[in-house]
Amino acid sequence: MELWQKLKTNTGQIATNLRQAQERYREEHSASSKHSSTHSSKEDVNKNSSASKKPSKVLLVIDSAENDWAKIFKGKTMHNGSYDIRVEQAEFSDLNLASYSDSGTMVDIQVCREGTVVVRSFRPDFVLVRESVRGIGPKEDYRNIILGLQFGNVPSINSLESIYNFAEKPWVFAHLIQIMKRLGKDQFPLIEQAYYPNYKEMLITPRFPVVVKVGHGNSGYGKVCVQNHRSFQDIASVVALSGNYATTEPFVAGKCDIRIQKIGDHCRAFKRTSISDNWKTNTGSAVLEEIELTERYKQWADECSELFGGLDILCVEVIQGKDKKDYIVEVTDTCMRLFNDTREEDQQRMAALVIKKMEAHYPPIDLPSSPTHSVTSGTSSPSPGSKTKPIIEESDGAFSGVLD
């Protein structure tokens, strides 16, 4: 009997303790719920504030790190502030991408931070190419990247079509021949050139001395000045091993180089006089000066700017011989080199040209009405029964990941 009384007493005490614990739980849960509701409301405001920030367009600049394009575009916007411009810069060697017919192009940039390879992914809205699409060796052929950007219909300067066409110099020279035939050699003094698809046809001896260019090399690579027939046959054997094509042109004893560059509608001309004994007048130490842009020089730049559907950035390279005659040697496109004295000025012109082209591709956004604007600014939120929804502009952000 005593045991039964003890059990009843203990059971009653346990029940009382359970009721008290349940009441404390309800009170704590109610307070937590109110705090959670308040916190959630703050989060919603923050989300609205974040979502209401000014939309931006992503500009991919393909260039070396020595040119800081983020600094060049700092503070610049589109359509008087409708869009910000976010710059992503990398060299071809640090780029990879995937393009889809229904969703466009996703670009990956690999950067090394403290020994760790970090990958940033984003969707470019526009591309400025300032690096040559082909380097010296086969590993530096980045036409596959150009193909991917074209597959995703990404607008660019210069056009991706023209950049792809400039990957082979004989192809460009063939179009310069068309200009010469249309205008005449007096109006468009293109240098004479011969093309050999392989070494087997390098049998006809040209007039010596002659300049042999092997493959598509830039900046003086693959160029040799040949003085006689025996040296020419030696070079032909090198062409045989390289498996490349070759071109030849008569050697011109140069007095100076003339460079006519065009950025958008702006043209300027430079004279570069070599002070070294190198036969390549465009290499080594030289004296540079800006000269008057004559109508003749401007005509050459304007004619070449019509190549491949139009070139926004180009440079006509001319050798002025000691006979005081001009010889147009080649045309370079958007990867043309800028001189140090005018680099910043020309880069600002390129930036203005990019913004102009981007504004043509992306029209200004409509400004929201006052009620909607107050919602998206993050200062207030719509009532539960309101049918008005805030307009949120979303831009493609960047994703960061780490490769093991």
CORJO-V284980 format. One record per pair of residues at least 4 apart in sequence whose C-alpha atoms are under 8 Angstrom apart, sorted by the first residue. I is the first residue (numbers start at 1). J is the second residue. If there is no record, write none. Layout:
# CORJO-V284980
I_J / I_J
This chain:
# CORJO-V284980
1_5 / 2_6 / 3_7 / 4_8 / 5_9 / 6_10 / 7_11 / 8_12 / 9_13 / 10_14 / 11_15 / 12_16 / 13_17 / 14_18 / 15_19 / 16_20 / 17_21 / 18_22 / 19_23 / 20_24 / 21_25 / 22_26 / 23_27 / 24_28 / 25_29 / 26_30 / 27_31 / 28_32 / 29_33 / 30_34 / 31_35 / 32_36 / 33_37 / 34_38 / 35_39 / 36_40 / 37_41 / 38_42 / 39_43 / 40_44 / 41_45 / 42_46 / 43_47 / 44_48 / 45_49 / 45_378 / 45_379 / 45_380 / 45_381 / 46_50 / 46_378 / 47_51 / 48_52 / 48_375 / 48_376 / 48_377 / 48_378 / 49_53 / 49_376 / 49_377 / 49_378 / 51_376 / 51_392 / 51_393 / 51_394 / 52_376 / 52_377 / 52_378 / 52_392 / 52_393 / 53_377 / 54_82 / 54_83 / 54_84 / 54_393 / 55_82 / 55_83 / 55_84 / 55_393 / 55_394 / 55_395 / 56_83 / 56_84 / 56_85 / 56_86 / 56_395 / 57_83 / 57_84 / 57_85 / 57_86 / 57_124 / 57_125 / 57_126 / 57_395 / 58_85 / 58_86 / 58_87 / 58_88 / 58_123 / 58_124 / 58_125 / 58_126 / 58_396 / 59_85 / 59_86 / 59_87 / 59_88 / 59_124 / 59_125 / 59_126 / 59_127 / 59_128 / 60_87 / 60_88 / 60_89 / 60_90 / 60_124 / 60_125 / 60_126 / 60_127 / 60_128 / 61_69 / 61_87 / 61_88 / 61_89 / 61_90 / 61_127 / 61_128 / 61_129 / 61_130 / 62_89 / 62_90 / 62_91 / 62_92 / 62_127 / 62_128 / 62_129 / 62_130 / 62_131 / 63_67 / 63_89 / 63_90 / 63_91 / 63_92 / 63_129 / 63_130 / 63_131 / 64_90 / 64_91 / 64_131 / 65_89 / 65_90 / 65_91 / 68_72 / 69_73 / 69_87 / 69_89 / 70_74 / 70_86 / 70_87 / 70_88 / 70_89 / 72_347 / 72_348 / 72_351 / 73_85 / 73_87 / 73_351 / 76_84 / 76_85 / 77_81 / 77_82 / 77_83 / 77_84 / 77_85 / 77_355 / 78_82 / 78_83 / 78_84 / 78_85 / 78_355 / 78_358 / 78_359 / 78_364 / 79_83 / 79_359 / 79_363 / 79_364 / 82_364 / 82_365 / 83_364 / 90_94 / 90_95 / 90_109 / 91_95 / 91_131 / 92_131 / 92_133 / 92_142 / 92_145 / 93_140 / 94_109 / 94_110 / 94_111 / 95_107 / 95_108 / 95_109 / 95_110 / 95_145 / 96_107 / 96_108 / 96_109 / 96_145 / 97_105 / 97_106 / 97_107 / 97_108 / 97_145 / 97_148 / 98_105 / 98_106 / 98_107 / 98_148 / 99_103 / 99_104 / 99_105 / 99_106 / 99_148 / 99_149 / 99_151 / 99_152 / 100_104 / 100_105 / 100_151 / 100_152 / 101_151 / 101_152 / 103_152 / 104_123 / 104_151 / 104_152 / 104_153 / 104_154 / 105_123 / 105_124 / 105_148 / 105_149 / 105_151 / 105_152 / 105_154 / 106_121 / 106_122 / 106_123 / 106_124 / 107_121 / 107_122 / 107_123 / 107_124 / 108_119 / 108_120 / 108_121 / 108_122 / 109_119 / 109_120 / 109_121 / 110_117 / 110_118 / 110_119 / 110_120 / 111_117 / 111_118 / 111_119 / 112_116 / 112_117 / 112_118 / 113_117 / 113_118 / 116_402 / 116_403 / 116_404 / 117_402 / 117_403 / 117_404 / 118_400 / 118_401 / 118_402 / 118_403 / 119_399 / 119_400 / 119_401 / 119_402 / 119_403 / 120_398 / 120_399 / 120_400 / 120_401 / 121_398 / 121_399 / 121_400 / 122_396 / 122_397 / 122_398 / 122_399 / 123_396 / 123_397 / 124_154 / 125_154 / 125_155 / 126_154 / 126_155 / 126_156 / 126_358 / 127_154 / 127_155 / 127_156 / 127_157 / 128_156 / 128_157 / 128_158 / 128_354 / 129_156 / 129_157 / 129_158 / 129_334 / 129_335 / 130_334 / 130_335 / 130_336 / 131_334 / 131_335 / 132_335 / 133_140 / 133_141 / 133_142 / 133_143 / 133_146 / 133_163 / 133_164 / 133_167 / 134_140 / 134_141 / 134_142 / 134_143 / 134_167 / 135_139 / 135_140 / 135_141 / 135_217 / 135_218 / 136_140 / 136_217 / 136_218 / 136_221 / 137_141 / 142_146 / 143_147 / 143_164 / 143_167 / 144_148 / 145_149 / 146_150 / 146_160 / 146_163 / 146_164 / 147_151 / 148_152 / 149_153 / 149_154 / 149_160 / 150_154 / 150_160 / 150_161 / 155_159 / 155_160 / 155_361 / 156_160 / 157_312 / 157_313 / 157_334 / 157_354 / 158_162 / 158_163 / 158_311 / 158_312 / 158_313 / 158_333 / 158_334 / 159_163 / 159_310 / 159_311 / 160_164 / 161_165 / 161_308 / 162_166 / 162_307 / 162_308 / 162_309 / 162_310 / 162_311 / 163_167 / 163_333 / 163_334 / 165_171 / 165_172 / 165_308 / 166_171 / 166_172 / 166_332 / 166_333 / 167_216 / 168_172 / 168_216 / 169_173 / 169_216 / 170_174 / 170_195 / 170_247 / 171_175 / 172_176 / 172_331 / 173_177 / 173_330 / 174_178 / 175_179 / 175_307 / 176_180 / 176_190 / 176_304 / 177_181 / 177_190 / 178_182 / 179_183 / 179_184 / 179_188 / 179_303 / 180_184 / 180_185 / 180_187 / 180_188 / 180_189 / 180_190 / 181_185 / 183_187 / 183_188 / 184_188 / 184_189 / 185_189 / 185_190 / 187_296 / 188_300 / 188_328 / 189_326 / 189_327 / 189_328 / 190_327 / 190_328 / 190_329 / 191_249 / 191_250 / 191_327 / 191_328 / 191_329 / 192_249 / 192_250 / 193_247 / 193_248 / 193_249 / 193_250 / 194_247 / 194_248 / 194_249 / 195_245 / 195_246 / 195_247 / 195_248 / 196_201 / 196_202 / 196_245 / 196_246 / 196_247 / 197_201 / 197_244 / 197_245 / 197_246 / 198_202 / 198_239 / 198_240 / 198_243 / 198_244 / 198_245 / 198_246 / 199_236 / 199_237 / 199_239 / 199_240 / 199_245 / 199_246 / 200_240 / 202_233 / 202_236 / 205_229 / 205_232 / 206_210 / 207_250 / 208_226 / 208_227 / 208_228 / 208_250 / 208_251 / 209_225 / 209_226 / 209_227 / 209_228 / 209_250 / 209_251 / 210_225 / 210_226 / 210_227 / 210_248 / 210_249 / 210_250 / 210_251 / 211_223 / 211_224 / 211_225 / 211_226 / 211_248 / 211_249 / 211_250 / 211_251 / 212_222 / 212_223 / 212_224 / 212_225 / 212_226 / 212_246 / 212_247 / 212_248 / 212_249 / 213_217 / 213_222 / 213_223 / 213_224 / 213_246 / 213_247 / 213_248 / 214_222 / 214_223 / 214_239 / 214_244 / 214_245 / 214_246 / 214_247 / 215_222 / 215_244 / 215_245 / 215_246 / 216_222 / 217_221 / 217_222 / 217_223 / 218_222 / 220_280 / 220_283 / 225_251 / 225_279 / 226_231 / 226_232 / 227_231 / 227_232 / 228_232 / 229_233 / 230_234 / 231_235 / 232_236 / 233_237 / 234_238 / 235_239 / 236_240 / 237_241 / 238_242 / 239_243 / 239_244 / 239_245 / 239_246 / 240_244 / 252_319 / 252_321 / 253_279 / 253_321 / 253_322 / 254_281 / 254_319 / 254_320 / 254_321 / 254_322 / 255_273 / 255_319 / 255_320 / 255_321 / 255_322 / 255_324 / 256_271 / 256_272 / 256_273 / 256_274 / 256_281 / 256_319 / 256_320 / 256_321 / 257_271 / 257_272 / 257_273 / 257_281 / 257_282 / 257_317 / 257_318 / 257_319 / 257_320 / 258_269 / 258_270 / 258_271 / 258_272 / 258_317 / 258_318 / 258_319 / 258_320 / 259_269 / 259_270 / 259_271 / 259_272 / 259_315 / 259_316 / 259_317 / 259_318 / 260_267 / 260_268 / 260_269 / 260_270 / 260_297 / 260_298 / 260_301 / 260_315 / 260_316 / 260_317 / 261_267 / 261_268 / 261_269 / 261_301 / 261_313 / 261_314 / 261_315 / 261_316 / 262_266 / 262_267 / 262_268 / 262_301 / 262_312 / 262_313 / 262_314 / 262_315 / 263_267 / 263_312 / 263_313 / 263_314 / 263_346 / 263_349 / 263_350 / 263_353 / 264_312 / 264_313 / 264_349 / 264_350 / 264_353 / 267_293 / 267_298 / 267_301 / 268_290 / 268_291 / 268_292 / 268_293 / 269_290 / 269_291 / 269_292 / 269_293 / 269_297 / 270_288 / 270_289 / 270_290 / 270_291 / 271_288 / 271_289 / 271_290 / 271_291 / 272_282 / 272_286 / 272_287 / 272_288 / 272_289 / 273_281 / 273_286 / 273_287 / 273_288 / 274_281 / 274_282 / 274_283 / 274_284 / 274_285 / 274_286 / 274_287 / 275_284 / 275_285 / 275_286 / 275_287 / 276_284 / 276_285 / 276_286 / 278_283 / 278_284 / 293_297 / 293_298 / 294_298 / 295_299 / 296_300 / 297_301 / 298_302 / 299_303 / 300_304 / 300_316 / 301_305 / 301_314 / 301_315 / 301_316 / 302_306 / 303_307 / 304_311 / 304_316 / 304_331 / 305_310 / 305_311 / 305_312 / 305_313 / 305_314 / 306_310 / 306_311 / 307_311 / 311_333 / 312_334 / 313_333 / 313_334 / 314_331 / 314_332 / 314_333 / 314_334 / 314_336 / 315_331 / 315_332 / 315_333 / 315_336 / 316_328 / 316_329 / 316_330 / 316_331 / 316_332 / 317_328 / 317_329 / 317_330 / 317_331 / 317_332 / 318_326 / 318_327 / 318_328 / 318_329 / 318_330 / 319_326 / 319_327 / 319_328 / 319_329 / 320_324 / 320_325 / 320_326 / 320_327 / 321_325 / 321_326 / 321_327 / 332_336 / 338_342 / 338_343 / 338_346 / 339_343 / 340_344 / 342_346 / 343_347 / 344_348 / 345_349 / 346_350 / 347_351 / 348_352 / 349_353 / 350_354 / 351_355 / 352_356 / 353_357 / 354_358 / 355_359 / 356_360 / 357_361 / 358_362 / 359_363 / 359_364 / 368_372 / 368_373 / 368_391 / 369_373 / 370_374 / 371_375 / 372_376 / 372_388 / 372_389 / 372_390 / 372_391 / 373_377 / 373_390 / 374_378 / 374_379 / 374_380 / 375_379 / 375_380 / 375_381 / 375_382 / 375_390 / 376_390 / 376_391 / 376_392 / 382_386 / 382_388 / 382_389
